[in-house]
Amino acid sequence: MFQLFVNNGKHENHINFIKFFKSNESVKNIIVSSFVIDWYWFTKQIYKIRKSNKTVIDDIQIAVHYDIDSGITEQPLNSTDTIKIISIDQYQNINGKEKQYRNLLVGYENTNFQYTLIHPILSRIGILHSKIIIIQFESFIRIVISSSNLTKSDWKNLSQNVFIIDLFETKQDTLNTITNHHIFQNELTLTLDSLGFYSPNNKFQHINTFLQNYDFTVLHNNNIHIVTSIPGNHKNSQLFGILKLNYLLNNQNNDIKNNNSLIYQTSAIGNLNLKWYSDFLKYILIDGDNTMVKVLFPTKESVYQLANDNPIYGLESITIRYLDKLNLLIQNQSLYDISYRNTNGQPLHSKIILFQNSSNSWIYHGSHNLTESSWGVVSKNTIQIHNYETGVWFPYTLFSQYQQDPLFKFNIDQCQLNNNPWKFKNEIPFLKGIYNSLDQHFNNDQDIYHFKEFYKENKNQFN
């Protein structure tokens, strides 16, 4: 029915990007969103998919984060040899003022490989951080929601969480007889529409025209939901961010129990303040006084050990970011080190929340890190959100019913005030040493995509 993977090259549940496209049926259309894209790697994967399926993919839609002033993605599209730019339109003139709008940037290599790059409207301080893949086969669609960007390093060298489900085409009159089958469909429609996606092969049709051809009943029957964040000030809305998560929890049978446990493994911790963090816990905990909260995040020492085992893992740990100047989680005794001792672990880029008690355990996984920009700030009847984020929520019993629990198989230790959470910007000499120690014949920059992009932007610090 569905699967949740912890994507790790050393793990029994490992899955790679190409596996999503494995089927006896041909791939017709692809929809993807990502914070960053390694264009050379992505283009190569599309070639492999076309070759293995022996088919022409009709339409590929890509939404990716970009610089709000220049319109350029982290790795510029024209930095690869295989892509030509047809047109770039970033702004339109409205009443004498330039305003950003949902625009299309189209590139192609030949008549059989054309795609549309979509730049959704961004918050000035926000990012497009949703990681979604929708693959249309001949008789079904495959939905993939994960924490993984479209780079080789994300799928090879970073541990990720990946949710996969196949939904089959069905007749509209059949769907009309199914009560509430459309709840997950509406959640997905809202998410994809906000990112600028349209019905494949028809830019003038709403994305729901495409989605309504598929049966979402299994998601409704198993109480699986999308939790999405969309930039903006949303009034009286339980559709987005932390308020959506709170809405789902309020619809459970929430009997207060003792010995509740909340574990949040995140790859980024924002600059927290006490009020926001207290409100965040209030929205997601049944009874905060009875809940043990553990936020999992590596210390400097753990990343040093990781780098000692594999230098590439050390370099790609720049994807793990700590900005909490007040060390609020350490002071609250809520921060726990992820220790990689005696494991074959990789840097954890996953974002997973696991709430457990005797009756109402649940799991969230997706792209939301522990930041205000991701989950939103609630004030009176309004939630302000800066990022695009997407994740999946479901009851823990559903997960345990279908597969063994692969989560959190790492040693964890509570951080003390004298412990140092990993802060990669304070570790330039360390990263420089690792990079310089690589074999002189090492030339696979795709394996260290994130480090190389940081290196290019900060060359003066590495001289």
N, C-alpha and C positions, 0 to 999 in steps of 0.2 A: 504494500500500500504506500507507505512513505518510509523514508530513511533519514536519519540524522547521523552525519559522519563527523568525527574529529579528524581532519585531514592532516596526516603526519606520515612522512615517508617511512617511518619506523613502526607505524601502527597497523594493526590487522585490518582496520577499517579505512585504510588509505584509498583515496580516489583522486584522479587527476582530471584536468579540464577536458581532455579528449573523450574520456569515458562518458561524459554527459550526452555525447552525440552518437553513442552506440545504439543501434536499433536495426531491425530488419527493414525498416521503412526509411525513405529518403527524407533528408532535412529540406524543408520548404522555406522557412523564414526564421530569423534570429533577432531577439531583442536583448540587449545587455546594457547594464549601467555599472559604472566603476568610478572610484576616486581617481585612479591613475591607470594608464594603459601603456604597455610596452608595445608600440605599434609594430615593430619588426616581428616580435614574437607572436602577436595576435594574428598578423597577416599570415604567418607561417602555419598557425593552427587552422585557419580557415582553409588554406590550401589542402591540409591533411584531411579535413572534414569533407571537402568537395571530392577529393580523390577516393576516399574510402566509400563515400555514398554514391559515387559516380553520377552526380547530379549537379545542376546549377541552382544555387541558393537564390531565391527570387529577391529577397529584401533583407538587409541587415541594418538594424537601427541601433545606434550607440549613443548613450548619454554619459558624459564624462565631465568631471570638474575642470574648470578653466579659470584663467586669470580674468577678473571681471573688467579690467581696463583694456587689456590687449586681446582678449579672446583666445589666448594660446593655452593649450593643455601643457601639463608638466613636461612631458616629452613632446615637442612640437610635431605636428602631423607631417610637416614637410622635411623632417629630419631623416626620413626613410627614403630609400631609392625607389620604392615600389608604388608610391602614391603621388598623384597629381592633385593639386587644389583646383577646383572649378570656380568656386565663389566663396567669399567670406563677407558676411554682412552682420555686423555686431549691434548696430544701433539704428533707430529710425528717428526722424525729426518730428516732434509733436509740439505744435504751437511755439516753434522757435527754440525748443529745448530737446537735447538728445536724451532719449530714454531707451533703456535696454529692453529687448523683447525676445520672445521665444523665436529663435532663428535656426536656420538650417545651414550647415557647412557640409558640402557634399564632396567626397573624394572617390576616385575610382582608379583601378589599375587597367582593366580591360572591360569589354562589354559583358563579360560573365561574372565580374566581381565588382559590384557597385554597392555602396552603403551610404547611409545618412548619419551624419554626426550632429547630435542635438545638444544645444547649450540651453538648459532650462534657466529660468530667472533665478539669480542667486541673491542671498542676503550679502550685504557688503562685508560682513565679518564671518559669514558662514561658508560651508563647503558642501559639495555634492558627495555624499559618503555612502549612499545606498549601493549594495552589490546584488544585482538581480540578473538572472539569465532565464529567458523564455525561449524554448525551442519548439517550433511547430513541425511536427512530422505529418505524415499523410492522414492519420486517423486520430492523433492525440497531440497534446502539448505537454512538455516537460517543464516544470517550474523549479528553479533552483534559487534559493535565497541563502546567502553565505556572508562571511566576513572577508572574502578573498578578492583582491584586485585582479585585473587582467594582466598579470606579469608572470613570467616563468618562476621567479623567486617566490611569489605568493603561493604557487601550487607545488613547489618543490621543497623550499627551505623554511617555510613558516607553517606553523600548525594553525589550522583554520577549522571553523565549524560550517557544515554544509547541510542544508535541508533540501530534499528532493521529493517531488511527487509528480506522478503522471495522471493527467485528466483526459478522458476520452470524449471524442465528439459524440453528440447525441442530437436527436431531433428536438426542435423547439417545443412541439406540442407535448413531448415527454417531460421536458423541464417545467412546463407550466403546471404539471400535476404534483410537483415536488415542493413541499413547504419549506421556505427559508434556505433553499439550496444556494441562494445568491449572496449570503452574508460575506463569506470569504471573497467571492467574486467582486462585490462592491468595494471591499477593502483593497483588493488588488487593482481594481479599476482606478480608484482614487489615487493610489500610489503611482501607477504607470502614467496616468494622465498628467499628474503634476510634474513628472519628469519629461513631458513633452512627447511621449510615444503616441503613435497613431495606429489604426488598423493596418496590418501589413498589406503592402501593394496599393494602398489608397490613402494618401496624405489628407484627404478631405473627410475621412470617416473616423469617428470617435473610436478609441481603443476598445470600448465595451461592445461595439458591433462585432469585433473579433472574438472577445472572450465569451460572449453569450452563447456561442456554439458548443461550449464544453460543459460537462457535468461536474459541478463542484460539490455534489452531495456528500461525498466521503469526508470532506473537510468539515462540513456542518455537523455531520453525525458524530465526528470525533472531537468536536469542540476545538478545532485548530483555527487560529486567527493571525492576521498580520498586524503588527504594531509598527506604525509608520510615523515619521516626523517630516513635516513640510514647512519650509521657511514662511514666517509671517506672524502676525498677531491674530490669533484665532479666538473669537468671543463665543462663550457658551458652547464650547466644543469638547466632546469626549472622544474625538476622532484621532487625536494626535498625541504623540510623545507620552509623557508620564501619565497624562489624564486618560489616555486609551488603555494603558496598562492597569490603571486604577479601576477603570470601568469593567474590564474583564474580571478582575479580582472580586469586585463587588457583586458580580453575577454568579459567583461560586457560593456554595454552602459553607460560609466561613465560620465554623465553630472555633472559638478561641481555645488553643491547646498550649500546654507547656512544652518546653524543649523544642521550640521552633528554631529552624536554622536557615539562614540566608547566605549563600555563597555567590559572590559576583567576581568572576574572572574577567578582567578588562585589560586592553593593551594601551589604554591612555587614561590618565586621571587629570582632570582639569584643575584650574585654580579655584578650589572649592571655598565656599564660605559656610559658616555654621547654619545660617537660616535655610539656605538652599538644600544643604545635605539633610537637615532635619526634616524639611518638607518632603524631600525625595523618599526618605524612609517611611514617612507617614503615609504616603500614597501607595506604597507597595507591601507594607507589613500589616498583617492581621492585628497583631498586638505587639508593638515595638518593645515593650518592657520584657516580654517573654522570648525574645528572639536573639539568638547569637548571630551577629553579622561578621562575615569574613570577606574582605576585599582582597583578592589575590593579585599580586604584582611583584615582579622580581626586584631584588636588591642588586646593588652594584656587584657584590661578591658572586651572586648567582650567575650574572651575565659573564663575569670574568671566567668562571668555570666553564660556562657554555662555549666561550671563545677558545678556551684551552682545548676543548674536545673537538671543535670544528671552527676554524677562523671565519668561514663564511657565515655561520650562525651569529658570531659576534658582530660582524659588520651589519648584518640585516636586523640586528637588535635596535637599530635606530628607528624602527617602526614602533617601538615601545616607548611611550612618552609620559613623563611625570611633570606636572606643572603646579602641584599643590604647595604653594609657598608657605602656608601655615602648618603644613604637615598634620592637617586635621585628623586624618585617618589614624595616624600613629598615636596622636594624643588621645583619641577615642579607643585605642587598643583594637582597632578594626582592620589594620593592614597586616597581611600575611605574605611572607616571602614565598615565591615559587622556587623551590630548590630543584635543580636538575641533577643533583648527585645520584650516581648509580642508575641513571636512566639514559636512554638514547633520545632524549627530548630535543625539540626544536623551539625556537622563540615562539611564544604563544601570541598570535595575532587575533585569536578568537575573542569573542565577547559573549559570555554566557552567564545567565542568572539562574540559580537553582534554589528554589524555596522548598523546604521539606518540613512536614509535620506528619502526624499519624493519619490525617484524613484528606488534606487538600494540597498536596505537593504539586508544584508546577515548574516549567522550564521556559525561559526566554532565551533565544539566541538570535544573533544578527549582526548589525553594524554599530549599534549604540554603545559608545564608550561612556564612562562615568564623567560626563561633562554637562554643563548647563546648555551648551549649544546643541547637544544631541537630544536631550530629554525635554528641554524647555523650562522656562521660568513662569510660574503661575502667580498672577496678581489679580485678586478679586475674581472677576469672571472671565479673565483673558489669559491665554498661554502664549508666550512669545518664544518662537523657535527660530534658530539660525541655520541649522543643517538639514539636508535631506538624509534620512536614515530609514532603514527597513529591517525588520526582524520578524520572527515567528514565535508565537506563544501557544503552549498546549499543556494539558495535564500530564504530570509525570507518570501516572499509571499507564497512559497510552504509550509513552516511550519505553517503559520497562516491559510492556507486553510484547513488543516486537523485536527487541534486541537487547543484548547486555549493555549495561551502562559503561561507556568508555570515558566518562568525564572525570577530570581531577585525579588522575592516577599519578600525581606528583607529590613529593614530600612538601609539606608546608610548615613554615615556622612563623610565629608571631613576631612582627617587627618591633623593636624597641626604639626609643628616641635616639639612641646612638647608632642605629642602623641607617644605611644610606640607600634609599630607593634608587633604581637605575635612572640616571638623568644623562641622556646621551650627549647633550650639548656641553656638559662638563667633562666629557671623556674624549675630547679631540685627540690628545696625545696617545691615549690608549688605542683609539680607532686607527690613528695614523700608523702606529706600530704594527697592528694586525695587517693593515693593507700593505705595508712595506714588506711584511714577512711572507706574503703570498709568493708562490713559485713564479719566477720570472716569465715562465711560459704560460701562466694563467691568463687567458684572454676571453673568458666567457663572462662578459659584463652583465648578461641577462641573469646570471646566478646571484649577482649582487646589485640588482636594479636600484633598490631604494638607497643603498649607500652611494652608488655612483651618481645618482641625481643630486643627493646632498653634497657630494664632493664637488660636482660641477658648479653648484651655487655658492660654495664656500671654499674655493681653491686657496684663497689667501690664508686660511687657517691651517692648511695642510702643507704650506711651504716651509 
